[in-house]
Amino acid sequence: MATDKGDEMTLERTLWETAESMRAKGNQEASEYKHVVLGLVFLKYVSDKFSERRQELTQELMNEGIDEDQIPSFLEDRDEYSGKNVFWIPDGARWEQLQAKAKLPGIGQAIDEAMRLIERDNPTLMGVLPRNYGREDLKDEMLGELIDLIGSIGFGADSDHGADDILGRVYEYFLGMFAGAEKGKDGGEFYTPRSVVNLLVEMLQPFSGRVYDPCCGSGGMFVQSARFVEAHGGSRDALSIYGQEKAASTWRLAKMNLALRGIEADLGPRDAETFTEDQHPDLRADFIIANPPFNLKGYWSAVLEDDPRWAYGTPNDSNANYAWIQHFLYHLAPSGSAGFVMANGALSSKAKTDGTIRQALVEADLVDCIVALPDKLFFNTGIPACLWFLSKNRHGNGHRDRHGEVLFIDARNMGEMITRAQRQLTEANIERIASTYNTWRSREQHGEYEDVAGFSRAASRGEIVANGYVLTPGRYVGVVKAEADDEPIDEKIARLKSELYAEFERGRELEAEIRTRLEALQ
């Protein structure tokens, strides 16, 4: 396995390029092929973890002096695996058995059977794993090559970088690349770029409590929340995870993604549409982190007309932006906070009821912070986006009283291009934005907040009213002051003329040199 970051990326890229080649051979869309690849990555991971625990248990039994003849019976005790958060992999479903059949006819059916056996013996995975490897359009040769490739990745604790790290990299790389490959086909709905997720989590700081994402995609918000808690010395058990996802395949993907990391979550009993089939109607969350579909159309149903969620006005029936915002607020606990991605249009739209609802949110003192993001962050859309932060308790509760004030941050000039079409926020960008917000909302021990022209400004409600309740950060943060220029205008003109004439002279000298050389060639 790789031993440095450059090599790690080579591994991921190799996996992607091989998968793309195989996809082309099979004439399949990325939207379908991602489940083929990621299902096998999952299978390899859980099988490696099972084998690792089996070896560990064997050593423990030998150290206890258990006779070798008795050890096999102890190895079949499933509690010895579940107690270590390891899935039981039954005989017939283990990776080495599949690898032995990789070049044989019927490998697709063998994979389906392995998935069935694992679901049977692990109730939490029931109905989650993909089981369509035996179909005609998936050629045995292609599956065999893919099994051999994924079989080269070690996910055990003795691998170079630890199982969770390797798995997380491969899993997230594939999710991101598949989202990019599906640009224009809503492929990015199940995946939010990692730098955006990191920023949301660093700003919200979900140390403990109930975390909810009603459009959770592949579960990336939950994974990063758990990482945040552990990075700050806490236990991810302090988080209770709740989510919902409308697409059946993506709901299963989220269940797999969380299961891989041992994160327990209630994603509802099945996939379901959030507005008409709310899977957690009584939930009041401490934190809501989400990236709902931008400007969603066709969501409205007659049953939503008098819904109790519309406390600030019945939302626009042809654009769900303010339906999402009110859904978030409805599910917030009395002291809860929400951070979510939203299309820029929601900051100023007056279509139908958008403007009146936005005004009601400002007057209710719910809007805490707005962050304008740079372009090209998202895989499946070029629409400019922003982050909203709402809070139901802005009068203290461990933070500074922010009553009647909204923090605006303009980060449109941040980020670095990682491809010609894709940008990401850097760690320094994330640190600057998050620390600005947390300094502003926190008490004195975090430092004193100061406005920065062109970047951040704490605006009063009166200013927002004067701007017609438009929440676009650029209206409030101002511009960076130009450096003072003390050079007298007549001296500046004389200097610039002199510099220009010098360039003309250098041009004539260059032309003469070129003519001389050309004549020498004749």
FENHU-V516378 format. One record per residue. N is the residue number from 1. PHI is phi in whole degrees, -180 to 180 (NA if undefined). OMEGA is omega as a letter, one per 30 degrees, with the letter a starting at -180 (* if undefined). Layout:
N:PHI:OMEGA
N:PHI:OMEGA
This chain:
1:NA:a
2:-69:a
3:-124:l
4:-140:a
5:-61:l
6:-61:l
7:-67:a
8:-61:l
9:-65:l
10:-63:l
11:-60:a
12:-63:a
13:-65:l
14:-62:l
15:-59:a
16:-64:a
17:-64:l
18:-66:l
19:-63:l
20:-63:l
21:-63:a
22:-68:l
23:-61:l
24:-63:l
25:-62:a
26:-90:l
27:55:a
28:-117:l
29:-77:l
30:-61:a
31:-60:l
32:-92:a
33:-70:a
34:-60:a
35:-72:l
36:-63:a
37:-68:a
38:-69:l
39:-63:l
40:-72:l
41:-60:l
42:-60:a
43:-61:l
44:-64:a
45:-62:a
46:-65:l
47:-69:l
48:-62:l
49:-65:l
50:-65:l
51:-63:l
52:-63:l
53:-66:l
54:-64:l
55:-67:l
56:-63:l
57:-66:l
58:-58:l
59:-64:l
60:-62:a
61:-66:l
62:-65:l
63:-65:l
64:-85:l
65:83:l
66:-69:l
67:-60:a
68:-58:a
69:-68:a
70:-91:a
71:-59:a
72:-54:a
73:-69:l
74:-67:a
75:-68:l
76:-94:l
77:-79:a
78:-67:l
79:-63:l
80:-69:l
81:-100:a
82:-62:l
83:-66:l
84:-108:l
85:59:l
86:-117:l
87:-71:l
88:-79:l
89:-108:a
90:-72:l
91:-58:a
92:101:a
93:-117:a
94:-80:a
95:-58:a
96:-63:l
97:-72:l
98:-68:a
99:-61:l
100:-67:a
101:-101:a
102:-56:a
103:-99:a
104:-99:l
105:-61:l
106:85:a
107:-64:l
108:-62:l
109:-65:l
110:-66:l
111:-66:l
112:-58:l
113:-66:l
114:-63:l
115:-63:l
116:-63:a
117:-65:a
118:-67:l
119:-63:a
120:-60:a
121:-95:l
122:-136:a
123:-54:a
124:-68:l
125:-101:a
126:-60:l
127:77:a
128:-102:a
129:-78:l
130:-68:a
131:-137:l
132:-139:l
133:-80:a
134:-89:a
135:-75:a
136:-65:a
137:-78:l
138:-100:a
139:-73:l
140:-58:a
141:-62:a
142:-65:l
143:-64:l
144:-63:l
145:-63:a
146:-67:l
147:-62:l
148:-62:a
149:-66:a
150:-67:l
151:-64:l
152:-81:a
153:-94:l
154:-97:l
155:-110:a
156:-82:a
157:-66:a
158:-89:l
159:-74:a
160:-59:a
161:-126:a
162:88:a
163:-60:a
164:-63:a
165:-67:a
166:-63:a
167:-62:a
168:-59:l
169:-62:a
170:-63:a
171:-62:a
172:-70:l
173:-62:a
174:-66:l
175:-59:a
176:-65:a
177:-68:l
178:-66:l
179:-61:l
180:-64:a
181:-66:a
182:-100:a
183:-53:a
184:88:a
185:-121:a
186:61:a
187:-65:a
188:-80:a
189:-63:a
190:-90:a
191:-143:l
192:-105:a
193:-50:a
194:-60:a
195:-65:l
196:-71:l
197:-61:l
198:-57:a
199:-64:l
200:-56:a
201:-69:l
202:-65:l
203:-81:a
204:-78:l
205:54:a
206:-80:a
207:-69:a
208:-161:l
209:118:a
210:-92:l
211:-113:a
212:-132:l
213:-136:a
214:-81:l
215:-142:a
216:-78:l
217:53:a
218:-87:l
219:90:a
220:-61:l
221:-62:a
222:-70:l
223:-60:a
224:-70:l
225:-63:l
226:-64:l
227:-62:a
228:-60:a
229:-61:a
230:-65:l
231:-65:a
232:-103:l
233:81:l
234:-96:l
235:-112:a
236:-68:l
237:-67:l
238:-74:l
239:-102:l
240:-111:a
241:-103:l
242:-133:a
243:-154:l
244:-155:l
245:-150:a
246:-85:a
247:-87:a
248:-59:a
249:-66:l
250:-74:l
251:-58:l
252:-66:l
253:-60:l
254:-63:l
255:-61:l
256:-65:a
257:-59:a
258:-75:l
259:-62:l
260:-57:a
261:-101:l
262:70:l
263:-95:l
264:-80:a
265:-150:l
266:-102:l
267:-102:a
268:80:a
269:-71:a
270:-165:l
271:-68:a
272:-163:l
273:-77:a
274:-63:a
275:-71:a
276:-99:a
277:-135:a
278:-58:a
279:-81:a
280:-135:a
281:-62:a
282:-100:a
283:-72:l
284:-125:a
285:-91:l
286:-79:l
287:-140:l
288:-121:a
289:-129:a
290:-156:l
291:-134:a
292:-71:l
293:-57:a
294:-69:l
295:51:a
296:-61:l
297:-109:l
298:70:a
299:-90:a
300:-73:l
301:-139:a
302:-59:a
303:-70:a
304:-89:a
305:-54:a
306:-112:a
307:-66:a
308:-64:l
309:-70:a
310:-89:a
311:-71:a
312:-114:l
313:132:l
314:-67:a
315:-71:l
316:-54:a
317:-77:l
318:-114:l
319:-154:a
320:-87:a
321:-53:a
322:-82:l
323:-71:l
324:-61:a
325:-59:a
326:-73:l
327:-62:l
328:-59:a
329:-63:l
330:-60:a
331:-94:l
332:-84:l
333:-67:a
334:-55:l
335:-115:a
336:-81:l
337:-133:l
338:-127:l
339:-132:a
340:-153:l
341:-88:l
342:-149:l
343:-63:a
344:-58:a
345:-58:a
346:-66:a
347:-72:a
348:-136:a
349:-58:l
350:-120:a
351:-65:l
352:51:a
353:-99:a
354:-55:a
355:-64:a
356:-69:l
357:-68:l
358:-60:l
359:-60:a
360:-64:l
361:-66:l
362:-67:a
363:-65:l
364:-82:l
365:62:a
366:-100:a
367:-83:a
368:-99:a
369:-156:l
370:-127:l
371:-120:l
372:-84:a
373:-96:l
374:-71:l
375:-81:l
376:62:l
377:-85:a
378:-103:a
379:-70:a
380:-109:l
381:-157:l
382:-99:a
383:-63:l
384:-61:a
385:-129:l
386:-144:l
387:-111:l
388:-110:l
389:-127:l
390:-115:l
391:-142:l
392:-89:l
393:-138:a
394:-109:a
395:-111:l
396:137:l
397:53:l
398:90:l
399:-123:l
400:-67:l
401:-68:a
402:-112:a
403:-54:l
404:73:a
405:-139:l
406:-131:l
407:-91:l
408:-111:l
409:-126:l
410:-107:a
411:-109:a
412:-65:a
413:-95:a
414:-93:l
415:95:l
416:-132:l
417:-78:l
418:-102:l
419:-142:l
420:-65:a
421:-118:a
422:-129:l
423:-117:l
424:-139:l
425:-77:l
426:-83:l
427:-60:l
428:-65:l
429:-61:a
430:-61:l
431:-62:a
432:-65:a
433:-64:a
434:-65:a
435:-68:l
436:-62:l
437:-65:a
438:-72:l
439:-69:a
440:-63:a
441:-89:a
442:-96:l
443:-80:a
444:-60:a
445:-66:l
446:-96:a
447:99:a
448:-99:a
449:-74:l
450:-136:l
451:-62:l
452:-125:a
453:-55:l
454:84:a
455:-126:a
456:-145:l
457:-159:l
458:-91:a
459:-103:l
460:-80:l
461:-62:l
462:-60:l
463:-66:a
464:-67:l
465:-61:a
466:-63:l
467:-96:l
468:67:a
469:63:l
470:-76:a
471:-112:l
472:-71:a
473:-54:a
474:-57:l
475:-74:a
476:-114:a
477:-79:a
478:76:a
479:-125:l
480:-68:l
481:-68:l
482:-72:l
483:-63:a
484:-63:l
485:-118:a
486:-93:a
487:-72:l
488:-57:a
489:-63:a
490:-69:l
491:-70:l
492:-64:a
493:-63:l
494:-64:a
495:-65:a
496:-65:l
497:-62:l
498:-62:l
499:-64:a
500:-67:l
501:-62:l
502:-64:l
503:-68:l
504:-59:a
505:-63:l
506:-65:l
507:-64:l
508:-64:l
509:-64:l
510:-66:l
511:-61:l
512:-64:l
513:-63:a
514:-66:l
515:-62:a
516:-60:a
517:-69:l
518:-64:l
519:-64:l
520:-68:a
521:-81:a
522:-77:*
